[in-house]
Each structure stands twice: as C-alpha cells, then as structure tokens.
Amino acid sequence: MACIKLNLNVDVNSCLSGLKATLRLGRPKSGIEKLKKEMKNLRDKRDDIKNRIDQAELEGKIPTYQVSQWLLDVETLEGQVAAIEQDFQSTSCFSCHCFNQTQTQTQTGGTSQTQQAGDQVPIRESSNCCSIILRVAKKLGEVKELMDRADRLDPVATVRPSEPTVMIPISHRSPVGIESYEEDIVGYVDGGKGDIIGIYGMGGVGKTTILKRIQQHYHLNHAIFDRVIWVVASKDCQLKRLQMDIAKSLGLKTLQESDDERTCGDKLFTFLKSRNCLLLLDDIWEHLDLQLLGMAHSATTERGQQQQPRKTVVFTTRSEAVCVQMKAEKKIKVKCLDPVQAWRLFEENSEKDVLNSDAGIKFVAEKLAKECAGLPLALVTVARAMSGKKSWEAWNGALRQIRDEHQWKTVCLPEDSVVMYKAFKLSYDSLENDSIRECLLCCALWPEDWQINQFYNLIPCWIGCGLICEFNVINEAFDKGYSYLEALMAASLLEECIPMRRSVHWDPCVKMHDVIRDMALLMVSGLEGNKRKWIVKAGIGLSDLPRQEEWQEAERASFMRNNITSFQEYGTSTFPKLSMLILCHNKGPKTIPSSLLSSMPRLTYLGLNGCGIRELPMEICSLTELQYLDLSYNPITSLPAKFGCLSKLEYLLLSDTDLKIVPKGTISNLLILRWLDITEIPLVPECWWDELKYFKGRHQLSLGINIDATTDNIKQLNMLPNVSIWKLTLDGSNISKHEQVTDLGTQQWGCRVSDHLEFLCFYFLKLDKLVLATGVGRESNFGCLKSLYFEDLEQLEEISLNGVRLYNLRKIYIDTCRMLKDVSWVLELPCLNFLEIIYCEEMKELISEVGNSNSISSSSIQRLILSRMPNLNRIANQPLHFPYFEYIQVHRCPKLKKLPFMAEILKSRLKCIEGEEDWWNNLVWDDENIKDSLTPYFRFN
C-alpha cells in the first residue's frame, strides 16, 4: 500500500505579499485583462507618436533621444507582458505554488522516494498565481510611468545634425512575353545578385509595361524594400526635375526649387540612407548620376546595423549604350513578339466577331498583324484602328495603306521608327474627322508622359483652338470634348489614368504614350518640308526662351512647365505666323514684356495661367486676333483700360486671380465673348455686376462666378440678360450669419441660374441643414448639374435633396463639414460615380439608411475617397451592391474595420484599393477568401 507524505515549508512573507496583491487586483484573470487594456492604450499612444515621427522625417527631422529610448522601453515591456500572459495560460487551477518547496514522499515496500515539486513537469517559479499577480501589478506601474513620460515627449523630433556625408556608389554586381521578363528581373533582385538592372529595346516594345509589373510586385511584397519609387525621366529631362519628382513620390518636403542639384542629392541621400529602396526609372536617354538621386550607400554603417541597406535601381531605355553608361550589372533586351504571340495580341484587341465572320477578313487581318513586325504598341494601335470596320474592302484598304512605301519613305524616319509610324498613320487616318485628328495632335503640346487633366487643361485647349466651336453654351462644348476623348481612348491613342493626388480633388486625366507623342510631333514638325511648324519644348527645364531663329517661323509654340524667368526683347512682327503661345506654369516671370506681345500680331491663343504675373502690359490690348486668353492663377489685380478692344475674344479665363479693378466696358464691349470664368476671386467687385448687366454679346455668355451667399446676389444672377450660369460658388466667408441666404429652395433658383449649372459649390455657410429644392413644376432645374461641393460648412448636420432629381450628378466633394452625420441621400443619385469625404469628424457611418429595394441598395459609385474621419466605423449598416466600383482610398480612418463588399465585388471593374498598411491588415472580413482575392489590388499610401 502506497501513501503520500507532504512536507510543507511556507514562506509567510511571500504569501502575505501575494495576498495583498490579490486583494488589490482580484483574480489573476482580472489583472491580466486590466493589463491588456492598459497595454492597448500604450500601443495606441506609441502609434500616434510613430505617426508624428513619420511626418517629421518627411521634413528632414529625426526622433529625439528621449523618444527613441521611450519606444525601446515600450518594445521591451511588450515582450515582458507577453511572457506573463503565456505563463498565465500555462498555470492550472492547482498550480498555485506559493510554497518554495514541496516534498512528496512515496513509500512502496519499505522504500521511500523524495521528489521536488515540478521535477516531472517543470513549472517556472514565476508562473504561480501569486507571483503572476505581483508581476502584473509591477507592469501596470510601468505602463503608467510610460504613459506619463509620453505626455512629456514634446517635440518628438529634432533637426537632423549636420554631418559630413561621404557617399560611395552602389557596388556594381533572363515561354517569351511580359511574364518571363518579370520573373527574370524579380528573381535577380530577390537573389541579391546585383543592384542596377537595365531594360532596353525599341519604343513601343513593352518596357514600361514590364517596369509597371515590377512596381506592382514589390508593392505587394514588402519584405525586401521599405520604399518603392517610380519616376519618369523622358527625353530632355533635367536632373533637378527628377530629384523633385522623387521627393514628391516620397512625400519629402525639404527639397526647394532654389536648391542646386548637389543640395537636393544630399537631402535625398540623408532621407534614404537607412532605408531599403527600389528606384524604378522609366525612359532614360542618357547617363544619370544615381548618387544625386539619393541611391548611394553611406561610407559607414549605422550603429548596430548588420549590413548596408539595399539600394536597387531598375531602369528602361531605348539604347543599350545607356545601359553600359549606367554600369548595369544585368541588361535585359525586350524583343518583339514572335508571330504566334503577335497574332494573339492583335486578336485580343480586335472585334473577334468581325474576324470570325469572314475568312477573307481574317486572312487580311493576319497580314496586317504581320506588317506590325511583332511590335506590341503597333499591333494594339492597328487592331484598335480597325474597330468598327466590317467589310473586306475596308480591311484590304488598310493593308494597302500600311504597305505604301510613299507614306513613310519621304519622311526620312530612323529604321526602328518605321513600323510604329505606319501603324500610327493608319490609326490617325481612321479617326472620324479632322477635328478629332487635330485634338490628338494638341495632346503633344504637354510634356512627355504628362498626366493631362481632361477638364481643366485639355478640353479648354481644344475649345480655344477652335476645334469645338458649334455650341450654344459651354456645357455643350465640354460634352463634345468628352466624346472626342472617348474616340481617342477607344483607338488606344490616349490612355486614361488615375492622377497622383494628395488632398486635392480627383479629376480624370489622360496620358499620351511617348512613342505616339513622337509620331504626333513628327506630323506637325517634320513633314511637308517645314520642321518649325510647331515647336514644343515643354517640361524640360528651360530657363530662357529658345533663340529667335529656332521658332520665328513656328505656327504654334509650347514652353509650358519650365523655369523661364525672363524674356528677351523682340522686334515687331518677329513671329508673323504664330497663332498659339503656351507659357503656363513658368513660375519666374512677374510680367510679360510688351515687345513679346507686339511681335506676335496673328496670335489667337495665349496661355499664361500659373506664371505669377502681377501686371499685364497695355500691349496685350493690341492682340486684335486673340480669341482665347487664360490668365488664371496669377496675382493680377487689374485689367488694362483698353482691354475691351480685344474684339475677337471668345474665351476669357480669370479664375484664382486677385482682380479688383475692372475698367468700364471691359466685358460689355466684348461682343462675341462666349465663356467667362471669374471663379475663386476672393470678393467679386461691384463693377462686375454692371459689366454683366450690360453685356449684349451675340452669344449667350457662359459664366463661372463666386458670389456672397445672399438672397440679393442670387436675385441679381437671375436678372442678368443673355447670361447662363455654368459654375457657381455661394460663399459665406465675407458675410454674417443673418446676411446669408437661408432658403435654397423654390424661390431662389431661376432658369438662368439653374438650367445650365454644371458646378455648384457651398463654402463657409453657417447652416445646420442644407436643403436643395426645385422650382414649382420645373423638373428641369439642375438638369445639367454634374458636380456638388460642400466645403467648410462647420455647423452643417444634414443635407437634403427634398425631391430634386439630380439625374446627371456625377461627383460630390465634402470637405470639413465636421458635424455632418451621414450621406444616405447619395443613394438617390442614379449616376453618381465619384464621392470624396474628408475631415468629417462626427460621421460614424456614411449610409445609415440603405432601404430594401434593389434600386436603393445598389450604388453607381466608381471611385470613393475617405480621409481623416476619426469616428467612421462603417460605410453602411448592411452590404451594398457596387457593380461599377473601380477605386477606393482610405486615409486616417482608424475605426473603419470593415468594407461593405460582398463577393460580387470580385466581378466588378476594381482597379485599386489604397490605404495605410496597418488599416488593411486589421480589416475584418466575413470571408477571408475575399481579402485574399482583393490583396493584389491593394496599394499602401
């Protein structure tokens, strides 16, 4: 018979200490829960401080020593708390070992065996209940101490001390198709075999496409690189512009336009030196100093750093020689497609039902594809050009054209451009009319690879050039412009792109492939024996205009987006043929010399927006042929006295100027004026009202205007003869609450104000409820309205449409409406495709009332942007159907843990989900498979 004998040696002090802690904290479980809660608060505080550090680093600062030590202490404490939680989980209900030692004596048949407690199953002394409670109490004290220290961490960062930076260069270290190139490059990078990779090949062969695939790959795989930077170099690119573009990509604010290249390089290096970086350089034409782009290693490693951070560069170029100059450790030549691949690409971009409807058409199509010599861009261009062609005769005619040697031999093209020129010319000739062809050529006036804003830049240019002229109001002109854009994008001559944006309103942009741009410029500059027909030197860093002899025979000239600071003197009629001059976004000049204007007597189009011009010379009034004048975004305060002499002026854009003086007769004497934009002028002077009241032009004047939001001002708009309001801003910033309009309903909106109104903006109104209501029996009110803006309506709690049927409303921007509760009313808008909401702190959910019918629970939204909404916890209280969804951006919405997407979102046109990485990783999903399917679309911001 066996018996157990327990010898108990008890440490009384230990027991009493444990008892006190137990009485204070209760059971171990409750103590652990309290510690978890306090640790969560501490982690939140740490994340806030890290966000502040991230922001400070963009300004060239570094964390203070106290902050660095505090973060280290928090990290240490996290590990210790995790150990306590693990010990608690391993503690059973009978393992409360308050005793230093327990002896178990087993007697069997006269023998005895003594065991120390825990010999069989080792349990750490610290894992008993009392000890856990003591440890929890201690850690709670440490959490409190760290929280107290956090409140005293101000500032969190300091100016980086100056240091002599010695940079040493990066040490210099293949089925067919895009996928094989991507796999080859990724394998090379991941294997750490080298850090400079050159991709080369002829224009249009697919180099940029490969580079974009590399970018997407490393955006989704963050294990190697902290930063993935994309910049486009292009022909004639200045190093300084590349440096500024890299800083913009990084969000780095320390680089200044006044800095020289070496200073910019030092600042980039300082910011990037401790980070693993991948720089993707697209379309370089000459050697670039990578040290000056920040892609260099420090001469010494940081303390505790095991090895140098990686600095990897992948670039594209048309020339193998550039790869050699850049000392590329791996050179990859992108070859044209083989015949099987070429036909597959041609088929994918053609109308298959047409190809399969007639064996003769298919036979000719195969020959057309063969003429493209495997060049992907040429294949796509030709295939899209044949869209809509359904007869054998049309296809055979295209084949004859592309084989016609006379079409291209007279142009003296380089051999590697012949195929692309033939494809471009076929596509160009296949466009519907000359107006659309001319619209395409105008796109080449912008810098290479530039994202051209459709609304603010491109369509106004087309209107100003007279390519869109048959319209009654400006709305019709823009509609025609969008139809032209659609035709050009359908032909793959332009591509739509999501603009790079940070806290600015989203507007659609288009981009012209650099090879297509080369072909377009060839047509306007290199044919018919006149190489100076158009001169385009846009975005290449010019500080002065070209020499007079370079462009005195030009018909159109674009010098936009350079650094031109002054103009030389010119004689009268120096440029007798010049009809268009674009100087926009040259920040240097404060005035335009009179001699420049008098040298261009036939000028019809003058673009001076964003040049910093403070005063207009009187000679501008001598431009009697001028039809289009853009002076927007200039601090000019007055117009010349004889401005009304511009008798042929049809389009006058003055938005975002400081105009205060408008001479009598300035507008009323412009008898063929059709479009006047005076929006964003801080306070429209009273003289404008007289000019508009007495306007007796031949056309109905489309007007964009800001007014104080008073009932009298709205009545004045209603009474203006021969004027239709195209864009209207109701501004409450200059008036008191009792002066502002309180009723935006039936009595306010006359036909002159609302029937052609396309943009309606509410700024700084002091309203708690905003109700839009239509006039009695007038369903046409707001029939043209496409965009609604609500900005800085601090007291606004509710927006109501009250029966207004906004069938054409496409975009809504809501900014700094802090008290606004929700936007459920957007589901009443059948054509809404863009919604941006920022700085609405009280909003907890976007849609609080979804409804039951399919028409209400389905949303037409394509793009959704949500930013800086700290209390937003959900988009809707039940799933919504998003059949057209393409893009969502979420920024600083920490409580938004769930997206209202059902499985059908995977069948939509989704292109991109953008947000912070932590936000994405912490989202809650009903089905994890949806997250896995959406992850390839995620980009962190």
Residue pairs with C-beta under 8 A, 6 or more apart in sequence:
2 106
2 107
2 108
3 106
3 107
4 104
4 105
4 106
5 103
5 104
5 105
5 107
6 102
6 103
6 104
7 102
7 103
7 105
8 99
8 102
9 99
9 100
9 101
10 98
10 99
10 100
11 98
11 99
11 100
14 98
14 100
14 130
15 98
15 130
17 130
17 134
18 98
18 129
18 130
18 131
18 133
18 134
19 130
21 130
21 133
21 134
21 136
21 137
22 129
22 130
22 133
24 137
25 31
25 34
25 133
25 136
25 137
28 88
28 91
28 129
28 132
28 133
28 136
29 88
31 132
31 133
31 136
31 137
31 140
32 84
32 85
32 88
32 132
32 136
34 136
34 140
35 81
35 84
35 136
35 139
35 140
35 143
36 85
38 140
38 143
38 144
39 77
39 78
39 81
39 143
41 143
41 147
42 74
42 77
42 143
42 146
42 147
43 74
43 78
45 147
45 150
46 71
46 74
46 150
47 918
49 67
49 70
49 71
49 150
49 153
49 156
50 71
52 156
52 157
53 63
53 67
53 156
53 157
56 62
56 63
56 155
56 156
56 157
57 157
57 271
58 250
58 251
58 252
58 253
58 254
59 253
59 254
60 159
60 160
60 252
60 253
60 254
60 267
60 270
60 271
61 157
61 158
61 159
61 160
62 157
62 158
62 160
63 71
63 156
63 157
63 158
64 153
64 155
64 156
64 157
64 158
66 153
67 153
67 156
67 157
70 146
70 149
70 150
70 153
73 146
74 146
77 139
77 142
77 143
77 146
80 139
81 139
84 132
84 135
84 136
84 139
87 124
87 126
87 127
87 132
88 127
88 132
90 123
90 127
91 123
91 127
91 128
91 129
91 132
95 123
95 127
95 128
95 129
96 128
96 129
96 130
97 117
97 118
97 123
97 125
97 127
97 128
98 128
98 129
98 130
99 117
101 116
101 117
102 116
102 117
103 114
103 115
103 116
103 117
104 114
104 115
104 117
105 112
105 113
105 114
106 112
106 113
106 115
125 131
126 132
126 135
160 270
165 266
165 269
165 270
165 298
166 298
166 299
167 269
167 291
167 296
167 297
167 298
167 299
168 296
168 297
168 299
169 290
169 291
169 296
169 297
170 195
170 196
170 290
170 295
170 296
170 297
170 311
170 313
171 195
171 297
172 194
172 196
172 327
172 329
173 193
173 194
173 195
173 196
173 329
174 184
174 332
176 335
176 337
176 338
176 341
177 337
177 341
178 206
178 209
178 210
178 213
181 199
181 210
181 332
181 334
182 210
182 213
182 214
182 217
184 332
185 197
185 199
185 210
185 214
185 314
185 330
185 332
186 214
186 217
188 194
188 197
188 330
189 197
189 224
189 278
189 312
189 314
190 224
192 310
193 329
193 330
194 329
194 330
195 310
195 311
195 312
195 313
195 329
196 290
196 312
196 313
196 326
196 327
196 328
196 329
196 330
197 312
197 313
197 314
197 315
197 328
197 329
197 330
197 331
197 332
198 315
198 316
198 317
198 320
198 322
198 323
198 326
198 328
198 330
198 331
198 332
199 207
199 210
199 211
199 314
199 315
199 316
199 317
199 332
199 334
200 207
200 316
200 317
200 318
200 319
200 320
200 322
200 323
200 331
200 332
200 333
200 334
201 207
201 318
201 333
201 334
201 335
202 318
202 336
202 375
202 416
203 318
203 377
203 416
203 417
203 420
203 514
203 515
203 518
204 375
204 376
204 377
204 378
204 420
204 513
204 515
205 334
205 335
205 336
205 375
205 376
205 377
206 334
206 376
206 377
207 282
207 283
207 316
207 317
207 334
208 282
208 283
208 316
209 376
210 316
210 334
211 230
211 280
211 282
211 314
211 316
214 280
214 314
215 228
215 230
215 280
216 936
218 224
218 225
218 228
218 278
219 228
219 939
219 940
220 935
220 936
220 938
222 917
224 276
224 278
224 310
225 276
225 277
225 278
225 310
225 312
226 275
226 276
226 277
226 309
227 250
227 272
227 275
227 276
227 277
227 278
228 277
228 278
228 280
229 246
229 249
229 250
229 277
229 278
229 279
229 280
230 249
230 280
230 282
231 242
231 245
231 246
231 249
231 279
231 280
231 281
231 282
232 245
232 282
232 283
232 448
232 449
233 242
233 281
233 282
233 283
233 284
233 285
233 288
233 315
234 283
234 285
234 447
234 448
234 449
234 514
235 283
235 285
235 448
235 514
236 285
236 537
236 540
236 541
237 284
237 285
237 540
237 541
238 540
238 541
239 261
239 288
239 289
239 292
239 293
240 261
240 264
240 541
241 539
241 541
242 288
242 293
243 255
243 261
243 264
243 265
243 268
243 292
243 293
244 255
244 257
244 264
246 252
246 268
246 279
246 293
246 294
247 253
247 254
247 255
247 264
247 267
247 268
248 500
250 271
250 272
251 502
252 267
252 268
252 271
254 267
254 271
255 264
255 267
255 268
257 563
257 587
259 267
261 292
262 292
264 292
265 289
265 291
265 292
265 293
265 294
267 294
268 292
268 293
268 294
269 291
269 294
269 296
271 294
272 294
272 295
272 311
273 296
273 297
273 298
273 309
274 302
274 305
274 309
275 309
276 309
276 310
276 311
277 294
277 295
277 309
277 310
277 311
277 312
278 312
278 313
278 314
279 290
279 293
279 295
279 311
279 312
279 313
279 314
280 313
280 314
280 315
281 288
281 313
281 314
281 315
281 316
282 315
282 316
282 449
283 316
283 317
283 318
283 448
283 449
283 514
284 315
284 316
284 317
284 322
284 326
285 317
285 318
285 319
285 322
286 322
286 325
287 322
287 325
287 326
288 326
290 296
290 311
290 313
290 326
295 311
295 313
296 311
297 308
297 309
297 311
298 308
301 307
301 308
313 326
315 326
315 328
317 323
320 331
320 333
323 331
335 374
336 342
336 373
336 374
336 375
336 376
337 345
337 374
337 375
337 376
337 379
338 374
339 370
339 374
341 374
342 369
342 370
342 372
342 374
342 379
343 366
343 369
345 376
345 379
345 380
345 383
346 365
346 368
346 369
346 372
346 379
346 382
346 383
347 355
347 383
348 383
349 379
349 380
349 383
349 384
349 492
350 365
350 383
350 386
350 387
351 387
351 388
354 361
354 389
354 390
355 361
355 362
355 365
356 362
357 390
358 392
360 392
361 391
361 392
361 395
364 392
364 395
364 396
364 398
364 399
365 386
365 395
367 399
368 382
368 386
368 395
368 398
368 399
368 402
369 379
369 382
369 383
371 382
371 399
371 402
371 403
371 419
371 422
372 378
372 379
372 382
372 419
372 423
373 419
375 419
375 420
375 423
377 420
377 423
377 513
377 515
377 516
378 419
378 420
378 422
378 423
379 423
380 492
381 420
381 423
381 424
381 426
381 427
381 491
381 492
381 493
381 516
382 398
382 402
382 423
382 426
382 427
384 427
384 490
384 491
384 492
385 398
385 423
385 426
385 427
385 430
385 491
386 394
386 395
386 398
386 430
387 490
387 491
389 395
389 398
389 430
398 426
398 430
401 407
401 425
401 426
401 429
402 422
402 423
402 426
407 422
407 425
408 418
408 421
408 422
408 425
411 421
411 522
411 526
411 527
413 421
413 522
417 518
420 515
420 519
421 519
421 522
424 516
424 519
424 520
425 519
427 491
427 492
427 493
428 437
428 440
428 493
428 519
428 523
430 491
431 437
431 440
431 487
431 488
431 491
432 487
435 467
435 468
435 484
436 484
436 487
436 488
438 465
438 467
439 462
439 467
439 481
439 484
439 488
440 488
440 493
440 494
440 520
441 520
441 523
441 524
442 458
442 461
442 462
442 465
442 467
443 452
443 458
443 488
443 494
443 510
443 512
443 517
443 520
444 512
444 517
444 520
444 521
444 524
444 534
444 536
445 461
445 534
445 536
445 538
445 556
445 558
445 560
445 582
446 452
446 457
446 512
446 538
446 539
446 558
446 560
447 538
447 539
447 540
447 560
447 561
448 514
448 517
448 539
449 511
449 514
450 511
450 512
450 538
450 539
450 561
451 497
451 499
451 500
451 509
451 510
451 511
452 458
452 509
452 510
452 511
452 512
453 499
453 507
453 508
453 509
454 481
454 482
454 485
454 507
454 508
454 509
454 510
455 478
455 507
455 508
456 507
458 481
458 485
458 510
459 468
459 477
459 478
459 481
459 482
459 485
460 630
460 651
460 653
461 607
462 468
462 481
462 484
463 469
463 474
463 477
463 481
463 628
463 651
463 675
464 605
464 607
464 627
464 628
464 630
464 651
465 580
465 605
465 628
466 604
466 627
467 484
468 477
468 480
468 481
468 484
471 477
471 480
472 699
472 700
473 700
473 702
473 724
473 726
473 756
474 674
474 675
474 702
474 726
475 702
475 726
475 756
475 758
475 784
477 675
478 758
485 494
485 510
488 494
488 510
489 495
489 496
489 510
493 512
493 516
494 510
494 511
494 512
495 510
495 511
495 512
495 513
496 508
496 509
496 510
497 509
497 510
497 511
498 506
498 509
498 887
498 911
498 912
499 506
499 507
499 508
499 509
503 838
503 867
505 813
505 836
506 834
506 836
506 863
506 865
512 520
521 534
521 536
524 533
524 534
524 556
525 531
525 532
525 533
525 534
525 535
525 536
530 553
532 550
532 551
532 552
532 553
532 554
533 553
533 554
533 555
533 556
534 554
534 555
534 556
534 557
534 558
535 546
535 550
535 551
535 554
535 556
535 557
535 558
536 557
536 558
537 546
537 558
537 559
537 562
538 558
538 559
538 560
538 561
538 562
538 582
539 560
539 561
539 562
540 562
541 562
541 563
542 559
542 562
542 563
542 564
543 562
543 563
543 564
543 565
543 588
544 564
544 566
544 568
545 559
545 564
545 567
545 568
548 568
548 570
548 574
551 557
551 575
551 578
552 574
552 575
553 577
554 575
554 577
554 578
555 577
555 578
555 579
555 580
556 578
556 579
556 580
557 578
557 580
557 581
557 582
558 580
558 582
559 582
559 583
559 586
560 582
560 583
560 584
560 585
560 586
560 607
561 584
561 585
561 586
562 586
563 586
563 587
563 588
564 583
564 586
564 588
564 589
565 586
565 588
565 589
566 588
566 589
567 589
567 592
567 593
567 596
569 593
569 595
570 595
570 596
570 598
570 599
571 595
571 599
572 598
572 599
572 601
573 598
573 599
573 601
574 599
574 600
575 599
575 600
576 601
576 602
577 602
578 600
578 602
578 603
579 602
579 603
579 604
579 605
579 625
580 603
580 604
580 605
580 606
581 600
581 603
581 605
581 606
581 607
582 605
582 607
583 589
583 607
583 608
583 611
584 607
584 608
584 609
584 610
584 611
584 630
585 609
585 610
585 611
586 610
586 611
587 610
587 611
587 612
588 611
588 612
589 611
589 612
589 613
590 612
590 613
590 614
590 615
591 613
591 614
591 615
591 616
591 617
592 608
592 613
592 616
592 617
592 620
593 617
594 617
594 618
594 619
597 603
597 617
597 619
597 620
597 622
597 623
598 619
598 622
600 623
601 623
601 625
602 625
603 623
603 625
603 626
604 625
604 626
604 627
604 628
604 648
605 626
605 627
605 628
606 623
606 626
606 628
606 629
606 630
607 628
607 630
608 629
608 630
608 631
608 634
609 630
609 631
609 632
609 633
609 634
609 653
610 632
610 633
610 634
611 634
612 634
612 635
613 631
613 634
613 635
613 636
614 634
614 635
614 636
614 637
615 636
615 637
615 638
616 631
616 636
616 639
616 640
617 640
618 640
618 641
618 642
620 640
620 643
620 646
621 640
621 642
621 643
621 645
621 646
622 645
623 646
624 645
624 646
624 647
624 648
625 648
626 646
626 648
626 649
627 648
627 649
627 650
627 651
628 649
628 650
628 651
629 646
629 649
629 651
629 652
629 653
630 651
630 653
631 652
631 653
631 654
631 657
632 653
632 654
632 655
632 656
632 657
632 677
633 655
633 656
633 657
634 656
634 657
635 657
635 658
636 657
636 658
636 659
637 657
637 658
637 659
637 660
637 661
638 659
638 660
638 661
638 662
638 663
639 659
639 661
639 662
639 663
639 666
640 663
641 663
643 663
643 666
644 663
644 665
644 666
644 667
644 668
644 669
644 670
645 669
646 670
647 669
647 670
647 671
647 672
648 672
649 670
649 672
649 673
650 672
650 673
650 674
650 675
651 673
651 674
651 675
652 670
652 673
652 675
652 676
652 677
653 675
653 677
654 676
654 677
654 678
654 681
655 677
655 678
655 679
655 680
655 681
655 704
656 679
656 680
656 681
657 681
658 681
658 682
659 678
659 681
659 685
660 685
661 685
661 687
662 685
662 687
662 688
662 691
664 687
664 690
664 691
665 691
666 691
667 673
667 676
667 688
667 691
667 692
667 695
668 690
668 691
668 694
668 695
668 696
670 697
671 696
671 697
671 698
672 697
672 698
672 699
673 695
673 697
673 699
673 701
674 697
674 699
674 700
674 701
674 702
675 701
675 702
675 726
676 701
676 702
676 703
676 704
677 703
677 704
677 727
678 684
678 688
678 703
678 704
678 705
678 706
679 704
679 705
679 706
679 727
679 729
680 706
680 729
681 706
683 708
683 734
684 705
684 706
684 707
688 705
689 716
692 701
692 703
692 720
692 723
693 719
693 720
693 721
695 701
695 720
695 721
695 722
695 723
696 721
696 722
697 722
700 722
700 723
700 724
701 722
701 723
701 724
702 724
702 726
702 756
703 720
703 723
703 724
703 725
703 726
703 727
704 725
704 726
704 727
704 728
704 759
705 717
705 725
705 727
705 728
705 729
706 729
706 731
707 713
707 714
707 717
707 728
707 729
707 730
707 731
708 731
708 732
708 734
708 735
708 739
708 740
709 730
709 731
709 732
709 735
709 740
709 741
709 762
709 765
710 735
710 739
710 740
710 741
711 741
711 743
711 748
714 730
714 741
714 748
714 749
714 753
717 723
717 725
717 728
717 750
717 752
717 753
718 750
718 752
718 753
719 752
720 752
723 752
724 752
724 755
724 756
725 752
725 753
725 754
725 756
725 757
726 756
726 757
726 758
726 759
727 757
727 758
727 759
727 761
728 753
728 757
728 759
728 760
728 761
729 761
729 762
729 763
729 789
730 741
730 760
730 761
730 762
730 763
730 765
731 763
731 764
732 740
732 763
732 764
732 765
732 766
733 763
733 764
733 792
737 766
740 765
740 766
740 767
741 748
742 767
744 770
744 771
744 772
744 773
745 771
745 772
745 773
745 802
746 773
746 774
746 775
746 776
749 774
749 775
749 781
749 782
750 775
751 778
751 780
754 775
754 781
754 782
754 785
755 780
755 781
755 783
755 784
756 784
757 782
757 784
757 785
758 784
758 785
758 786
758 787
759 785
759 786
759 787
759 789
760 782
760 785
760 787
760 788
760 789
761 788
761 789
761 791
762 770
762 789
762 790
762 791
762 793
763 789
763 791
763 792
764 791
764 792
764 793
765 793
765 796
766 794
766 795
767 793
767 795
767 796
768 795
768 796
768 797
768 798
768 819
769 796
769 797
769 798
769 799
769 800
770 790
770 793
770 796
770 798
770 799
770 800
771 799
771 800
771 801
771 802
772 782
772 800
772 801
772 802
772 804
773 802
773 803
773 804
774 781
774 782
774 803
774 804
774 805
775 781
779 805
781 804
782 804
782 806
782 809
783 807
783 808
784 808
785 806
785 808
785 809
786 808
786 809
786 810
786 811
787 809
787 810
787 811
787 812
787 813
788 809
788 811
788 812
788 813
789 812
789 813
789 815
790 796
790 799
790 812
790 813
790 814
790 815
790 817
791 813
791 814
791 815
791 816
791 817
792 815
792 816
792 817
793 816
793 817
793 820
794 816
794 817
794 818
794 819
795 819
796 817
796 819
796 820
797 819
797 820
797 821
798 820
798 821
799 820
799 823
799 825
800 825
801 825
801 828
806 828
806 829
807 830
807 831
808 831
809 829
809 831
809 832
810 831
810 832
810 833
810 834
811 832
811 833
811 834
811 835
811 836
812 823
812 826
812 829
812 832
812 834
812 835
812 836
813 836
814 820
814 823
814 836
814 837
814 838
814 840
815 836
815 837
815 838
815 839
816 838
816 839
816 840
817 839
817 840
818 839
818 840
818 841
818 842
819 842
820 840
820 842
820 843
821 842
821 843
821 844
821 848
822 843
822 844
822 845
822 846
822 847
822 848
823 835
823 837
823 843
823 846
823 847
824 846
824 847
824 848
824 849
824 850
826 832
826 835
826 846
826 847
826 859
826 861
827 847
827 850
827 851
827 856
827 857
827 859
828 856
829 860
830 860
831 860
832 859
832 860
832 861
833 860
833 861
833 862
833 863
833 884
834 861
834 862
834 863
834 864
835 861
835 863
835 864
835 865
836 864
836 865
836 866
836 867
837 843
837 846
837 865
837 866
837 867
837 869
838 865
838 866
838 867
838 868
838 869
839 867
839 868
839 869
840 869
840 872
841 869
841 870
841 871
842 871
843 869
843 871
843 872
844 871
844 872
844 873
844 874
845 872
845 873
845 874
845 875
845 876
845 877
846 866
846 872
846 874
846 875
846 876
847 875
847 876
847 877
847 880
848 876
848 877
850 856
850 857
850 876
850 877
850 878
850 880
851 857
854 881
857 878
857 880
857 881
858 880
858 881
858 882
858 883
859 880
859 881
859 882
860 883
860 884
861 882
861 884
861 885
862 884
862 885
862 886
862 887
862 909
863 886
863 887
863 888
864 885
864 887
864 888
864 889
865 888
865 889
866 872
866 888
866 889
866 890
866 891
866 893
866 896
867 889
867 890
867 891
867 892
867 893
868 891
868 892
868 893
869 892
869 893
869 896
870 892
870 893
870 894
870 895
871 895
872 893
872 895
872 896
873 895
873 896
873 897
874 896
874 897
874 898
874 900
875 896
875 899
875 900
876 900
878 900
879 900
879 901
879 902
880 900
881 902
881 904
882 901
882 905
882 908
883 904
883 908
884 908
884 909
885 905
885 908
885 909
885 910
886 908
886 909
886 910
886 911
886 912
887 910
887 911
887 912
887 913
887 914
888 899
888 912
888 913
888 914
888 915
889 913
889 914
889 915
889 941
890 896
890 914
890 915
890 916
890 919
891 914
891 915
891 916
891 941
892 916
893 919
894 919
896 919
897 922
897 923
897 924
898 923
898 924
898 925
899 923
901 930
901 934
903 927
903 930
905 930
905 934
906 930
906 933
906 934
910 934
910 937
911 937
912 937
912 939
913 920
913 934
913 937
913 938
913 939
914 938
914 939
914 940
914 941
915 938
915 940
915 941
916 940
916 941
917 940
920 938
920 940
923 931
925 931
